[in-house]
Amino acid sequence: MVSGDSTSGTLFNRPPRLYESLPTDEVHIPSPPPKPSPPSPLAWWAIALPIVGTLIWIAVGVTTGSSGILFTSPVIFLSYGATVLTYFSQKRRYERSLSERAEAYEKAIAGIRGRLTALHQKQREIRNRKAPNLNQALAWAEHRHRRLWERGTEDEDFLALRVGIGSLPSTVSVKLPSHGGGTLEPDPLLQMAVRLRDEFAVVDEVPIEVPLLKVGSLGIAGPRDLTGSFARALVAHLAVHHSPDEVKVVLIGAPERRREWDWLSQLPHTWLDEPVRVEREAEINRLLAFGPEEIHALAQYLYETLNRRESQVELLQTRGQQISFPTPFLLILIDDLARVEREAMMAPLLSQGPRIGAAALFLVDGEGDIPRQCGAIVRVVSEDKLVYIEAAPGGATHTCRPDLLDRGTANRLAEALFLLRPRGTGGPRELPTEVHLLELYGVERPEDLDIAGYWSDARTDKIPVDKGLRAPIGVARGQRVLTFDLHERGHGPHGLIAGTTGSGKSELLQTIITSLSIRYSPSELNFILVDYKGGGAMNVFENLPHTVGLVTDLHGGLAARALIALRSELRFREELLARHGVTHIDDYYRLPVKEPLPHLVIIIDEFAELALEQPDFMSELISVVRRGRSLGVHLILATQRPAGVVKGDIWSNSKFRICLRVETPEDSQEVLRRPEAASLFLPGRAYFQVGNNEIFELFQVARVGGSYLPPEVKVRGEKVGIWIVTPEGKRELVAEVGGEETPAPPLPHKPPTLAEAIVDHICAQVDRHSGMKEILARRRKPWPPPLPTELHLPDLRAGMRGEGWNGSGWQPARRWMKPVVGLLDDPANQRQEPLTLDLGEEGHVLICGSPGSGKSTLLRTLILDLVSTHSPLDLHIYILDMGGRALELFKDLPHVAGNVILPGEQERLRRLRRRLTLEIDRRRELLKGDNLKAYRGRHPDSAPPAIVLVVDNFAEIREEVELLEVLEDIAREGAAYGMHLVIGVDHPNAIPPRIGGNIGLRLALQMTQSGDYGLVVGRTGGLIPDPVPG
C-alpha cells in the first residue's frame, strides 16, 4: 500500500473500502404464555344452606328418635367436605401455574436481553471501528493502516466528524407483543417487555459524529483551551479519514496563535496542489494565514475559488446535470472571526456552503458570536461534557464526552502524514510542473533522435500507419507518458483543443506537430497549418518536410479557396482508393502500392474567431472533413475562447478534446462538458478526454517552445539554489551551490527553441536521405500557398525560352498572341501556373477593377510580354492612355511607334479611327472570310501583323461616338482579322453592351461591390480577390 518516491514523498494506495453494516434486526418479544384458567369460585351459600338443612334434619331425627339419621349424616358431611377440599386443591394448582408462567416468561425475556446485549455490543464495536478514538486514529496514520483515508466523496459518512462519546438510538428494533383484541385487562407480564424495549432503545459509549455536509458551517463555543483542543481533534479525525486530494483544511488565525496551529503546516491537507498568486503578487503554498496581509490574500483566493465553484454548479444545474459538490472540499477553520468577517469570501461560504464544496468551523468564546447561518453549534462545557445542537427545527441534540487533542499528539499525527500522498488519483501533485519532449524520447539532444529509425518500416516497435498514429505529448498521473493516437482506431480522427492566453495552447500544438513528425515520415503524415490570427506560432514548421500548407489568413476569398482545395483533395483521394479497389486508407496501406498517400492533418488555431466571422465556412468545413474520415483526413481545432462557438456538430465530430486552463467554467463546459478546466493554474496543465469520458485524465504537456541549449551549455557554471518552505508555506533561499566550474562557451544571440532544433534535425536527416528527397520532390501540395502580393514577369517566363528578341535578332513567337499576365491559382486542381491570355482564340480582353486595383499594371504586363515575344513586323500596338498616363512609357517601342494617345488629343483620336476603319476594310478584303491564323499558316511571309488596341480608362472615350462605332466593328469581327481590343474599366457598366457583349476574356480585379464580380465574370463560387493591387 506504500511506496517510496524520492522526488515527491511517499505514495499511499487507498484500497477499496470494506463496509460493515450496523445490525438492523427486528427483535420481537413474544407474548407471555397463556394464562391458566382459574378455579371456579366456591359458592359457600350453596354448601351452607344444605348443611343448615341437614342439621335441622338431624335435630328432628334425634327428637323423634330416628336411628337412621345417625348413620347417614356423616356421609352427608363428608360429601360437603370433599367439595371444599377440591376447591382449595384447584386454587393451589392455579397459583402454581401462574408462578411457572412468570418464570418461563422471565427466562424468555432473559434470552432476548442476551441477544439485544450482543446486538448493542456489535453496534458499539462497529461504530467505534468506523469512527475510532484519537489514539486509534493516530495509530492508523503512523502505521499506514489500510483504512487510512478510506472515506470518499461517494460515502454517506464523508465529512461526518467525530465529536465525542455518547448515546445514539439503537439500529435494532424491539417489537412488543400485541395485546390482542377484547376488553380483558392487560397482562402484567407485558411490563417486562416494555421495560426491556426501553432499556435497549439507545446504545451508549458510541462515537457521536457531526454530519458536516448536512449542517454546513459549525459554531464552536466555550473556554479557549477546550475549544482549541476540540478543534484539533476534529481536524485530526478529518485528516485520518479523508484524503488530501478530496478535502483541504484551511486555517485563518490570529498571529498570536501561530504556534498553536503550526502543526497544520505539515499536514498534506493544507497544501495547495500548485502555488497560486493573488493580488499584490502574494504567493500561496499552504492554506494557512495569520495576520492581516496573509488573511486578506488567502481570503481573496477563497473568494475567487468559491465564486468559480458557484458558477460551475449553477451552470450544471441549468444544463440539467447534477453534481454533489465540487472537490476538493474546503473545511475552513476560522480562529480569528473579527479579521475575516468583512471579507468577500464570507458571503458564498455562509450562503452556499456544502453546495459549493465548503464549510466553516468558527471558534468563538460565546454562543452569541456564532454567525447566524451556522447549521449547528457545539458547546464545550468541560472536559467531560459537550452539547451538540442542530439549529433546524427538529434537529438532533446530543450530550456527550468530547474528544480533545493536545498539541504534542497533533504534531505526531502531522509528522506521520507529512509528505504522504494518495497514489493513482490523478491529482496534480503526481504531475511534474514542466517536462520537455526530449525526455519522453529518452534523449538529451535533438541529434540523438533516430529519425530514420523511427520512419523505417523495419523498426520492430513501430505501429503501422493503418493501425495507429501514436506519439508522446506529455506526462500523466504516476509519471506515465501520455501517448496520443490520432488514428481513427485510437483517439482520432478529429479533435478539439482549448486554452486561454498563457495556458500553453500554442505549445501543445507545437508538441503534437513535432512529436508526430518524429514518429512518422512525410510520406505517411502531412500537415496543413492554419493560424487564423497569424500569431506566428506555426511559422517554426514552415520548412518542416511534413508541412504541405501554412496559412495565416482566411479572410475574403481565401476561405472559399481553402474549401475548394480541400474538396479537390478529397476527390483525389477517393479516386485513388477507387482505382485500387478499396474505400479506406487503412486498406490502401495494406496494398503493395508505391504511390504515397499520407494522412493529412489540418490544424486550425483560433478557429473561434473564424467561426464568428465566417460561420458558413466552418459549417462547410465540418461537413467536408466528415467525408474525409475514411480518407485519412484529420481536423484539429484550437481556440482561446470556446464559449458560444463549439456547436453540436463540432463537439460531436471531435472524438478527443484537450482543455488547458480556460477563463470560466462555461468555457470548460463547452469543451469537456465538465467545469474542471477552469480551475487549472500551471501553464501546460490540461485535461485529456476521449469520447464520452472513456478517457479523462489530467496531464502535463511536454514543452518544445522554450529556448534549447545543449546539455554541455546548460550544466557549466550553473548555480543551484537550496530553498526551504516555512510553516506558512513561503519559500526562502538559504544557499546556492555550484557555479565554480569553467564558464560556459558563448551562447548564440538568440538560442533556437526546442521545436526549431528538432525541425532542423529532421530537415538535415531528409537532406541525407536521397530516397526521401525524391519523395518530397514528387509530393502533392493539396493546399497551394496563396498568391504572392508581388510578381515579376521574368520569373513567370523563366521556363519560356527560345522566342522573341535574343540580342541579335527576333525569333518566331512560340506563343502566338498569348501574353503571360500573372500567376493562375487553381485550387480545384491544386495547382498554380502562369496565366496566359489567348488573344488568338478569344479575340479581346476586358479588365475591370476599382481605382488602385492594378488595372494599369496589368495592361503594362500584357504589353510588355507581347512586345518581348513578338517582333515589330508581327505586332502593332495602339494605346489610348486615358488614365494616369501609366502606359506612356511604351511610346518609343518599335511595336508602338509613338501610337500612345493621351487625354485631350482629339485629332489623333480621329486619325486613329480612320486608320482602324481602313485596316478593317483592307483585312476584310484580304482574308475574304478567312481568319488571320489560317492565313498566316498559308502565307507566313506576307501575313499582316496582329493589331492590339489597348484602352486604359475606357470611360473617357464613351462620348467619341464615331470611334465607338469602329470599336464595335472590331469587337464584333476584328478578332478574325487579327485585330484585338484590350480594355480597362473601373466598372463593367462603363463599356457599351455592343462592345462588352463581344468580349470573351474577362478579368476582375478588386471591385468596389461584391456583386460587381458577377457582372464581369459570372458566378465566382464565393471566390473574390484579396484587397491587394493586382
Secondary structure in CASP SS format (residue, H / E / C, confidence):
PFRMAT SS
TARGET T0000
AUTHOR 0000-0000-0000
METHOD secondary structure of the structure
MODEL  1
M C 1.00
V E 1.00
S E 1.00
G E 1.00
D E 1.00
S C 1.00
T C 1.00
S C 1.00
G E 1.00
T E 1.00
L E 1.00
F E 1.00
N C 1.00
R C 1.00
P C 1.00
P C 1.00
R C 1.00
L C 1.00
Y C 1.00
E C 1.00
S C 1.00
L C 1.00
P C 1.00
T C 1.00
D C 1.00
E E 1.00
V E 1.00
H E 1.00
I C 1.00
P C 1.00
S C 1.00
P C 1.00
P C 1.00
P C 1.00
K C 1.00
P C 1.00
S C 1.00
P C 1.00
P C 1.00
S C 1.00
P C 1.00
L C 1.00
A C 1.00
W H 1.00
W H 1.00
A H 1.00
I H 1.00
A H 1.00
L H 1.00
P H 1.00
I H 1.00
V H 1.00
G H 1.00
T H 1.00
L H 1.00
I H 1.00
W H 1.00
I H 1.00
A H 1.00
V H 1.00
G H 1.00
V H 1.00
T H 1.00
T H 1.00
G C 1.00
S C 1.00
S C 1.00
G H 1.00
I H 1.00
L H 1.00
F H 1.00
T H 1.00
S H 1.00
P H 1.00
V H 1.00
I H 1.00
F H 1.00
L H 1.00
S H 1.00
Y H 1.00
G H 1.00
A H 1.00
T H 1.00
V H 1.00
L H 1.00
T H 1.00
Y H 1.00
F H 1.00
S H 1.00
Q H 1.00
K H 1.00
R H 1.00
R H 1.00
Y H 1.00
E H 1.00
R H 1.00
S H 1.00
L H 1.00
S H 1.00
E H 1.00
R H 1.00
A H 1.00
E H 1.00
A H 1.00
Y H 1.00
E H 1.00
K H 1.00
A H 1.00
I H 1.00
A H 1.00
G H 1.00
I H 1.00
R H 1.00
G H 1.00
R H 1.00
L H 1.00
T H 1.00
A H 1.00
L H 1.00
H H 1.00
Q H 1.00
K H 1.00
Q H 1.00
R H 1.00
E H 1.00
I H 1.00
R H 1.00
N H 1.00
R H 1.00
K H 1.00
A C 1.00
P C 1.00
N C 1.00
L H 1.00
N H 1.00
Q H 1.00
A H 1.00
L H 1.00
A H 1.00
W H 1.00
A H 1.00
E H 1.00
H C 1.00
R C 1.00
H C 1.00
R C 1.00
R C 1.00
L C 1.00
W C 1.00
E C 1.00
R E 1.00
G C 1.00
T C 1.00
E C 1.00
D C 1.00
E C 1.00
D C 1.00
F C 1.00
L C 1.00
A E 1.00
L E 1.00
R E 1.00
V E 1.00
G E 1.00
I E 1.00
G E 1.00
S E 1.00
L E 1.00
P E 1.00
S C 1.00
T C 1.00
V C 1.00
S E 1.00
V E 1.00
K E 1.00
L C 1.00
P C 1.00
S C 1.00
H C 1.00
G C 1.00
G C 1.00
G C 1.00
T C 1.00
L C 1.00
E C 1.00
P C 1.00
D C 1.00
P C 1.00
L C 1.00
L H 1.00
Q H 1.00
M H 1.00
A H 1.00
V H 1.00
R H 1.00
L H 1.00
R H 1.00
D H 1.00
E H 1.00
F C 1.00
A C 1.00
V E 1.00
V E 1.00
D E 1.00
E E 1.00
V E 1.00
P E 1.00
I E 1.00
E E 1.00
V E 1.00
P E 1.00
L H 1.00
L H 1.00
K H 1.00
V H 1.00
G C 1.00
S C 1.00
L E 1.00
G E 1.00
I E 1.00
A E 1.00
G C 1.00
P C 1.00
R H 1.00
D H 1.00
L H 1.00
T H 1.00
G H 1.00
S H 1.00
F H 1.00
A H 1.00
R H 1.00
A H 1.00
L H 1.00
V H 1.00
A H 1.00
H H 1.00
L H 1.00
A H 1.00
V H 1.00
H H 1.00
H E 1.00
S C 1.00
P C 1.00
D C 1.00
E C 1.00
V E 1.00
K E 1.00
V E 1.00
V E 1.00
L E 1.00
I E 1.00
G E 1.00
A C 1.00
P H 1.00
E H 1.00
R H 1.00
R H 1.00
R H 1.00
E H 1.00
W H 1.00
D H 1.00
W H 1.00
L H 1.00
S H 1.00
Q H 1.00
L C 1.00
P H 1.00
H H 1.00
T H 1.00
W E 1.00
L E 1.00
D E 1.00
E E 1.00
P E 1.00
V E 1.00
R E 1.00
V C 1.00
E H 1.00
R H 1.00
E H 1.00
A C 1.00
E E 1.00
I E 1.00
N E 1.00
R E 1.00
L C 1.00
L E 1.00
A E 1.00
F E 1.00
G C 1.00
P H 1.00
E H 1.00
E H 1.00
I H 1.00
H H 1.00
A H 1.00
L H 1.00
A H 1.00
Q H 1.00
Y H 1.00
L H 1.00
Y H 1.00
E H 1.00
T H 1.00
L H 1.00
N H 1.00
R H 1.00
R H 1.00
E H 1.00
S H 1.00
Q H 1.00
V H 1.00
E H 1.00
L H 1.00
L H 1.00
Q H 1.00
T H 1.00
R C 1.00
G C 1.00
Q C 1.00
Q C 1.00
I C 1.00
S C 1.00
F C 1.00
P C 1.00
T C 1.00
P C 1.00
F E 1.00
L E 1.00
L E 1.00
I E 1.00
L E 1.00
I E 1.00
D C 1.00
D C 1.00
L H 1.00
A H 1.00
R H 1.00
V H 1.00
E C 1.00
R C 1.00
E C 1.00
A C 1.00
M C 1.00
M H 1.00
A H 1.00
P H 1.00
L H 1.00
L H 1.00
S H 1.00
Q C 1.00
G H 1.00
P H 1.00
R H 1.00
I H 1.00
G C 1.00
A E 1.00
A E 1.00
A E 1.00
L E 1.00
F E 1.00
L E 1.00
V E 1.00
D C 1.00
G C 1.00
E H 1.00
G H 1.00
D H 1.00
I C 1.00
P C 1.00
R C 1.00
Q C 1.00
C C 1.00
G C 1.00
A E 1.00
I E 1.00
V E 1.00
R E 1.00
V E 1.00
V E 1.00
S E 1.00
E C 1.00
D C 1.00
K E 1.00
L E 1.00
V E 1.00
Y E 1.00
I E 1.00
E E 1.00
A C 1.00
A C 1.00
P C 1.00
G C 1.00
G C 1.00
A C 1.00
T E 1.00
H E 1.00
T E 1.00
C E 1.00
R E 1.00
P E 1.00
D C 1.00
L C 1.00
L C 1.00
D C 1.00
R H 1.00
G H 1.00
T H 1.00
A H 1.00
N H 1.00
R H 1.00
L H 1.00
A H 1.00
E H 1.00
A H 1.00
L H 1.00
F C 1.00
L C 1.00
L E 1.00
R E 1.00
P E 1.00
R C 1.00
G C 1.00
T C 1.00
G C 1.00
G C 1.00
P H 1.00
R H 1.00
E H 1.00
L C 1.00
P C 1.00
T C 1.00
E C 1.00
V E 1.00
H E 1.00
L H 1.00
L H 1.00
E H 1.00
L H 1.00
Y C 1.00
G C 1.00
V C 1.00
E C 1.00
R C 1.00
P H 1.00
E H 1.00
D H 1.00
L C 1.00
D C 1.00
I H 1.00
A H 1.00
G H 1.00
Y H 1.00
W H 1.00
S C 1.00
D C 1.00
A C 1.00
R C 1.00
T C 1.00
D C 1.00
K C 1.00
I C 1.00
P C 1.00
V C 1.00
D C 1.00
K C 1.00
G C 1.00
L C 1.00
R E 1.00
A E 1.00
P E 1.00
I E 1.00
G E 1.00
V E 1.00
A E 1.00
R H 1.00
G H 1.00
Q H 1.00
R E 1.00
V E 1.00
L E 1.00
T E 1.00
F E 1.00
D E 1.00
L C 1.00
H C 1.00
E C 1.00
R C 1.00
G C 1.00
H C 1.00
G C 1.00
P C 1.00
H C 1.00
G E 1.00
L E 1.00
I E 1.00
A E 1.00
G C 1.00
T C 1.00
T C 1.00
G C 1.00
S C 1.00
G C 1.00
K H 1.00
S H 1.00
E H 1.00
L H 1.00
L H 1.00
Q H 1.00
T H 1.00
I H 1.00
I H 1.00
T H 1.00
S H 1.00
L H 1.00
S H 1.00
I H 1.00
R H 1.00
Y C 1.00
S C 1.00
P C 1.00
S C 1.00
E C 1.00
L E 1.00
N E 1.00
F E 1.00
I E 1.00
L E 1.00
V E 1.00
D E 1.00
Y C 1.00
K C 1.00
G C 1.00
G C 1.00
G C 1.00
A C 1.00
M C 1.00
N H 1.00
V H 1.00
F H 1.00
E C 1.00
N C 1.00
L C 1.00
P C 1.00
H C 1.00
T E 1.00
V E 1.00
G E 1.00
L E 1.00
V E 1.00
T C 1.00
D C 1.00
L C 1.00
H C 1.00
G C 1.00
G H 1.00
L H 1.00
A H 1.00
A H 1.00
R H 1.00
A H 1.00
L H 1.00
I H 1.00
A H 1.00
L H 1.00
R H 1.00
S H 1.00
E H 1.00
L H 1.00
R H 1.00
F H 1.00
R H 1.00
E H 1.00
E H 1.00
L H 1.00
L H 1.00
A H 1.00
R H 1.00
H C 1.00
G C 1.00
V C 1.00
T C 1.00
H C 1.00
I H 1.00
D H 1.00
D H 1.00
Y H 1.00
Y H 1.00
R C 1.00
L C 1.00
P C 1.00
V C 1.00
K C 1.00
E C 1.00
P C 1.00
L C 1.00
P C 1.00
H E 1.00
L E 1.00
V E 1.00
I E 1.00
I E 1.00
I E 1.00
D E 1.00
E C 1.00
F H 1.00
A H 1.00
E H 1.00
L H 1.00
A H 1.00
L H 1.00
E H 1.00
Q C 1.00
P H 1.00
D H 1.00
F H 1.00
M H 1.00
S H 1.00
E H 1.00
L H 1.00
I H 1.00
S H 1.00
V H 1.00
V H 1.00
R H 1.00
R H 1.00
G H 1.00
R H 1.00
S H 1.00
L H 1.00
G C 1.00
V E 1.00
H E 1.00
L E 1.00
I E 1.00
L E 1.00
A E 1.00
T E 1.00
Q C 1.00
R C 1.00
P C 1.00
A C 1.00
G C 1.00
V C 1.00
V C 1.00
K C 1.00
G H 1.00
D H 1.00
I H 1.00
W H 1.00
S H 1.00
N H 1.00
S C 1.00
K C 1.00
F E 1.00
R E 1.00
I E 1.00
C E 1.00
L C 1.00
R C 1.00
V C 1.00
E C 1.00
T C 1.00
P H 1.00
E H 1.00
D H 1.00
S H 1.00
Q H 1.00
E H 1.00
V H 1.00
L H 1.00
R C 1.00
R C 1.00
P C 1.00
E H 1.00
A H 1.00
A H 1.00
S H 1.00
L C 1.00
F C 1.00
L C 1.00
P C 1.00
G C 1.00
R E 1.00
A E 1.00
Y E 1.00
F E 1.00
Q E 1.00
V E 1.00
G C 1.00
N C 1.00
N C 1.00
E C 1.00
I E 1.00
F E 1.00
E E 1.00
L E 1.00
F E 1.00
Q E 1.00
V E 1.00
A E 1.00
R E 1.00
V C 1.00
G C 1.00
G C 1.00
S E 1.00
Y C 1.00
L C 1.00
P C 1.00
P H 1.00
E H 1.00
V H 1.00
K H 1.00
V H 1.00
R C 1.00
G C 1.00
E C 1.00
K E 1.00
V E 1.00
G E 1.00
I E 1.00
W E 1.00
I E 1.00
V E 1.00
T C 1.00
P C 1.00
E C 1.00
G C 1.00
K C 1.00
R E 1.00
E E 1.00
L E 1.00
V E 1.00
A E 1.00
E E 1.00
V E 1.00
G E 1.00
G C 1.00
E C 1.00
E C 1.00
T C 1.00
P C 1.00
A C 1.00
P C 1.00
P C 1.00
L C 1.00
P C 1.00
H C 1.00
K C 1.00
P C 1.00
P C 1.00
T E 1.00
L H 1.00
A H 1.00
E H 1.00
A H 1.00
I H 1.00
V H 1.00
D H 1.00
H H 1.00
I H 1.00
C H 1.00
A H 1.00
Q H 1.00
V H 1.00
D H 1.00
R H 1.00
H C 1.00
S H 1.00
G H 1.00
M H 1.00
K H 1.00
E H 1.00
I H 1.00
L H 1.00
A H 1.00
R H 1.00
R C 1.00
R C 1.00
K C 1.00
P C 1.00
W C 1.00
P C 1.00
P C 1.00
P C 1.00
L C 1.00
P C 1.00
T C 1.00
E C 1.00
L C 1.00
H C 1.00
L H 1.00
P H 1.00
D H 1.00
L H 1.00
R C 1.00
A C 1.00
G C 1.00
M C 1.00
R C 1.00
G C 1.00
E C 1.00
G E 1.00
W E 1.00
N C 1.00
G C 1.00
S C 1.00
G C 1.00
W E 1.00
Q E 1.00
P C 1.00
A C 1.00
R C 1.00
R C 1.00
W C 1.00
M C 1.00
K C 1.00
P C 1.00
V E 1.00
V E 1.00
G E 1.00
L E 1.00
L E 1.00
D E 1.00
D E 1.00
P H 1.00
A H 1.00
N H 1.00
Q C 1.00
R E 1.00
Q E 1.00
E E 1.00
P E 1.00
L E 1.00
T E 1.00
L C 1.00
D C 1.00
L H 1.00
G H 1.00
E H 1.00
E H 1.00
G C 1.00
H C 1.00
V E 1.00
L E 1.00
I E 1.00
C E 1.00
G C 1.00
S C 1.00
P C 1.00
G C 1.00
S C 1.00
G C 1.00
K H 1.00
S H 1.00
T H 1.00
L H 1.00
L H 1.00
R H 1.00
T H 1.00
L H 1.00
I H 1.00
L H 1.00
D H 1.00
L H 1.00
V H 1.00
S H 1.00
T H 1.00
H C 1.00
S C 1.00
P C 1.00
L C 1.00
D C 1.00
L E 1.00
H E 1.00
I E 1.00
Y E 1.00
I E 1.00
L E 1.00
D E 1.00
M C 1.00
G C 1.00
G C 1.00
R C 1.00
A C 1.00
L C 1.00
E H 1.00
L H 1.00
F H 1.00
K C 1.00
D C 1.00
L C 1.00
P C 1.00
H C 1.00
V C 1.00
A C 1.00
G C 1.00
N C 1.00
V E 1.00
I E 1.00
L C 1.00
P C 1.00
G C 1.00
E C 1.00
Q H 1.00
E H 1.00
R H 1.00
L H 1.00
R H 1.00
R H 1.00
L H 1.00
R H 1.00
R H 1.00
R H 1.00
L H 1.00
T H 1.00
L H 1.00
E H 1.00
I H 1.00
D H 1.00
R H 1.00
R H 1.00
R H 1.00
E H 1.00
L H 1.00
L H 1.00
K C 1.00
G C 1.00
D C 1.00
N C 1.00
L H 1.00
K H 1.00
A H 1.00
Y H 1.00
R H 1.00
G H 1.00
R H 1.00
H C 1.00
P C 1.00
D C 1.00
S C 1.00
A C 1.00
P C 1.00
P C 1.00
A E 1.00
I E 1.00
V E 1.00
L E 1.00
V E 1.00
V E 1.00
D E 1.00
N C 1.00
F H 1.00
A H 1.00
E H 1.00
I H 1.00
R C 1.00
E C 1.00
E C 1.00
V H 1.00
E H 1.00
L H 1.00
L H 1.00
E H 1.00
V H 1.00
L H 1.00
E H 1.00
D H 1.00
I H 1.00
A H 1.00
R H 1.00
E H 1.00
G H 1.00
A H 1.00
A H 1.00
Y H 1.00
G C 1.00
M E 1.00
H E 1.00
L E 1.00
V E 1.00
I E 1.00
G E 1.00
V E 1.00
D C 1.00
H C 1.00
P H 1.00
N H 1.00
A H 1.00
I C 1.00
P C 1.00
P H 1.00
R H 1.00
I H 1.00
G H 1.00
G C 1.00
N C 1.00
I C 1.00
G C 1.00
L E 1.00
R E 1.00
L E 1.00
A E 1.00
L C 1.00
Q C 1.00
M C 1.00
T C 1.00
Q C 1.00
S C 1.00
G C 1.00
D H 1.00
Y H 1.00
G H 1.00
L H 1.00
V H 1.00
V H 1.00
G C 1.00
R C 1.00
T C 1.00
G C 1.00
G C 1.00
L C 1.00
I C 1.00
P C 1.00
D C 1.00
P C 1.00
V C 1.00
P C 1.00
G C 1.00
END
